Amino acid sequence: MNAKKALTVALSSSLLLGALASPAAASQTAASAPVPASETTQQDQAQNTLIVSNNELAKAIKEEKVSKKELAQYSLYVKTQVKETGEVTPEWKLAAVKKAVKFMVDHADTIPIKSVRDAVKKYGTKINNAMDTLETYSWWGIANALTKAGVPDKYADMIADFIVKYIL
């Protein structure tokens, strides 16, 4: 177990350093820079979309008393396991989402939120099938694909929220 943690830290560090030098990191680390109006609108739309969801993820996090630290560690763990490339395109983002979600399903036992973990275990096959029909990497696109694949709305929304907030 210690070797796994050490490997995760080493991979995290190397990916983080590599990501900081990439153009993608520049856009992610520019939080203190002024945000163009078009990006603000996109962020507002994404936040509004998340508000429309049934907030099952927020309920599960609160009920299970999962700390932000645990969620951040899980997010870092998944991101270190999914290979990153230097070029960021819509197709790359979509492929990255599919790869990250497949990793999440294959390693469901590592999810810190029990409700999400149980839903991913129960609907894992449907989640993977949904990724084949995924057309956009937004919350709506993921939730819609999960619902079309047969995942009940409550769980589709919760899983989509989890993916958008902690994996992407």
RODO-2510 file (C-alpha; in nm, 4 decimals, decimal comma):
residues 168
     n   res          X          Y          Z
     1     m     0,0000     0,0000     0,0000
     2     n     0,2872     0,2409     0,0802
     3     a     0,4413     0,1680    -0,2587
     4     k     0,1098     0,2544    -0,4254
     5     k     0,0951     0,5864    -0,2393
     6     a     0,4563     0,6644    -0,3253
     7     l     0,3938     0,5817    -0,6903
     8     t     0,0814     0,7980    -0,6919
     9     v     0,2716     1,0913    -0,5409
    10     a     0,5564     1,0488    -0,7900
    11     l     0,3187     1,0291    -1,0858
    12     s     0,1193     1,3242    -0,9549
    13     s     0,4299     1,5354    -0,9212
    14     s     0,5597     1,4541    -1,2672
    15     l     0,2235     1,5123    -1,4334
    16     l     0,1711     1,8324    -1,2405
    17     l     0,5092     1,9688    -1,3443
    18     g     0,4462     1,8636    -1,7048
    19     a     0,0997     2,0146    -1,6990
    20     l     0,2263     2,3463    -1,5668
    21     a     0,4432     2,3830    -1,8743
    22     s     0,1590     2,3015    -2,1153
    23     p    -0,0866     2,5486    -2,2702
    24     a    -0,3716     2,3670    -2,0961
    25     a    -0,2197     2,4421    -1,7581
    26     a    -0,1799     2,8059    -1,8482
    27     s    -0,5534     2,8351    -1,8964
    28     q    -0,6246     2,6450    -1,5752
    29     t    -0,3752     2,8354    -1,3594
    30     a    -0,4827     3,1762    -1,4833
    31     a    -0,7528     3,2000    -1,2192
    32     s    -0,6251     3,5369    -1,1012
    33     a    -0,6236     3,6820    -1,4533
    34     p    -0,9350     3,8582    -1,5832
    35     v    -1,1795     3,6187    -1,7461
    36     p    -1,3080     3,7130    -2,0935
    37     a    -1,6831     3,7692    -2,1194
    38     s    -1,7336     3,4595    -2,3371
    39     e    -1,5651     3,2371    -2,0773
    40     t    -1,7692     3,3960    -1,7979
    41     t    -2,0872     3,3175    -1,9898
    42     q    -1,9758     2,9568    -2,0410
    43     q    -1,8903     2,9244    -1,6723
    44     d    -2,2259     3,0733    -1,5739
    45     q    -2,4050     2,8328    -1,8072
    46     a    -2,2158     2,5371    -1,6610
    47     q    -2,2978     2,6497    -1,3078
    48     n    -2,6638     2,6957    -1,3997
    49     t    -2,6703     2,3479    -1,5475
    50     l    -2,5291     2,2062    -1,2268
    51     i    -2,7923     2,3919    -1,0241
    52     v    -3,0626     2,2269    -1,2349
    53     s    -2,9380     1,8827    -1,1281
    54     n    -3,1064     1,7172    -0,8330
    55     n    -2,8035     1,7734    -0,6057
    56     e    -2,7826     1,4061    -0,5122
    57     l    -2,4045     1,4378    -0,5045
    58     a    -2,4136     1,7250    -0,2540
    59     k    -2,6567     1,5279    -0,0371
    60     a    -2,4348     1,2193    -0,0473
    61     i    -2,1209     1,4179     0,0383
    62     k    -2,2963     1,5830     0,3329
    63     e    -2,4603     1,2632     0,4626
    64     e    -2,1390     1,0628     0,4397
    65     k    -1,9245     1,3484     0,5755
    66     v    -1,6690     1,3147     0,2957
    67     s    -1,4029     1,5828     0,3360
    68     k    -1,2840     1,8152     0,0619
    69     k    -0,9373     1,6714     0,1192
    70     e    -1,0598     1,3182     0,0360
    71     l    -1,2293     1,4463    -0,2787
    72     a    -0,9203     1,6401    -0,3843
    73     q    -0,7032     1,3317    -0,3271
    74     y    -0,9394     1,1188    -0,5352
    75     s    -0,9460     1,3771    -0,8123
    76     l    -0,5664     1,3906    -0,8180
    77     y    -0,5473     1,0105    -0,8114
    78     v    -0,7694     0,9728    -1,1193
    79     k    -0,5982     1,2530    -1,3072
    80     t    -0,2558     1,0980    -1,2477
    81     q    -0,3798     0,7668    -1,3803
    82     v    -0,5197     0,9137    -1,7017
    83     k    -0,2512     1,0107    -1,9533
    84     e    -0,2451     1,3743    -2,0541
    85     t    -0,1287     1,5178    -2,3833
    86     g     0,0004     1,8671    -2,4508
    87     e    -0,2569     1,9475    -2,7184
    88     v    -0,6065     2,0386    -2,6016
    89     t    -0,8872     2,0046    -2,8546
    90     p    -1,2574     1,9254    -2,8128
    91     e    -1,1873     1,5740    -2,9415
    92     w    -0,9056     1,5330    -2,6894
    93     k    -1,1289     1,6479    -2,4044
    94     l    -1,3998     1,4049    -2,5086
    95     a    -1,1478     1,1198    -2,5281
    96     a    -1,0062     1,2202    -2,1892
    97     v    -1,3543     1,2145    -2,0345
    98     k    -1,4209     0,8679    -2,1755
    99     k    -1,0869     0,7401    -2,0495
   100     a    -1,1319     0,8957    -1,7040
   101     v    -1,4834     0,7561    -1,6674
   102     k    -1,3694     0,4086    -1,7735
   103     f    -1,0925     0,4310    -1,5119
   104     m    -1,3493     0,5429    -1,2525
   105     v    -1,5716     0,2434    -1,3305
   106     d    -1,2794    -0,0011    -1,3294
   107     h    -1,1566     0,1360    -0,9954
   108     a    -1,4913     0,2081    -0,8286
   109     d    -1,3589     0,0890    -0,4921
   110     t    -1,1394     0,4005    -0,4711
   111     i    -1,4333     0,6458    -0,4878
   112     p    -1,4578     0,8167    -0,1474
   113     i    -1,8362     0,8767    -0,1585
   114     k    -2,0181     0,5518    -0,0795
   115     s    -2,3397     0,6503    -0,2623
   116     v    -2,1472     0,7288    -0,5798
   117     r    -1,9286     0,4193    -0,5372
   118     d    -2,2369     0,1955    -0,5026
   119     a    -2,4078     0,3562    -0,8046
   120     v    -2,0937     0,3186    -1,0168
   121     k    -2,0617    -0,0480    -0,9169
   122     k    -2,4296    -0,1145    -0,9892
   123     y    -2,4453     0,0727    -1,3214
   124     g    -2,0830     0,0306    -1,4347
   125     t    -2,1679    -0,1501    -1,7576
   126     k    -2,4319     0,1091    -1,8464
   127     i    -2,1903     0,3907    -1,7625
   128     n    -1,9286     0,2436    -1,9965
   129     n    -2,1946     0,1959    -2,2668
   130     a    -2,3010     0,5585    -2,2198
   131     m    -1,9476     0,6742    -2,2928
   132     d    -1,9822     0,5242    -2,6418
   133     t    -2,2691     0,7652    -2,7123
   134     l    -2,1150     1,0674    -2,5409
   135     e    -2,1165     1,3706    -2,7701
   136     t    -2,0073     1,6457    -2,5333
   137     y    -1,8006     1,6518    -2,2174
   138     s    -2,0389     1,8891    -2,0345
   139     w    -2,2469     1,7883    -1,7340
   140     w    -2,5566     1,7760    -1,9518
   141     g    -2,3889     1,5600    -2,2148
   142     i    -2,2686     1,3102    -1,9561
   143     a    -2,6011     1,2981    -1,7668
   144     n    -2,7929     1,2632    -2,0940
   145     a    -2,5713     0,9775    -2,2161
   146     l    -2,6049     0,7968    -1,8814
   147     t    -2,9840     0,8316    -1,8874
   148     k    -3,0031     0,7052    -2,2467
   149     a    -2,7912     0,4050    -2,1445
   150     g    -3,0462     0,3143    -1,8765
   151     v    -2,9032     0,4696    -1,5603
   152     p    -3,1923     0,6155    -1,3533
   153     d    -3,2081     0,9985    -1,3522
   154     k    -3,1177     1,0286    -0,9833
   155     y    -2,7962     0,8314    -1,0290
   156     a    -2,7179     0,9733    -1,3733
   157     d    -2,7267     1,3257    -1,2292
   158     m    -2,5195     1,2270    -0,9259
   159     i    -2,2568     1,0465    -1,1348
   160     a    -2,2417     1,3311    -1,3896
   161     d    -2,1961     1,5842    -1,1075
   162     f    -1,9185     1,3703    -0,9587
   163     i    -1,7409     1,3349    -1,2931
   164     v    -1,7581     1,7072    -1,3725
   165     k    -1,6615     1,8263    -1,0244
   166     y    -1,3936     1,5754    -0,9264
   167     i    -1,2580     1,4038    -1,2367
   168     l    -1,2524     1,6685    -1,5097
***
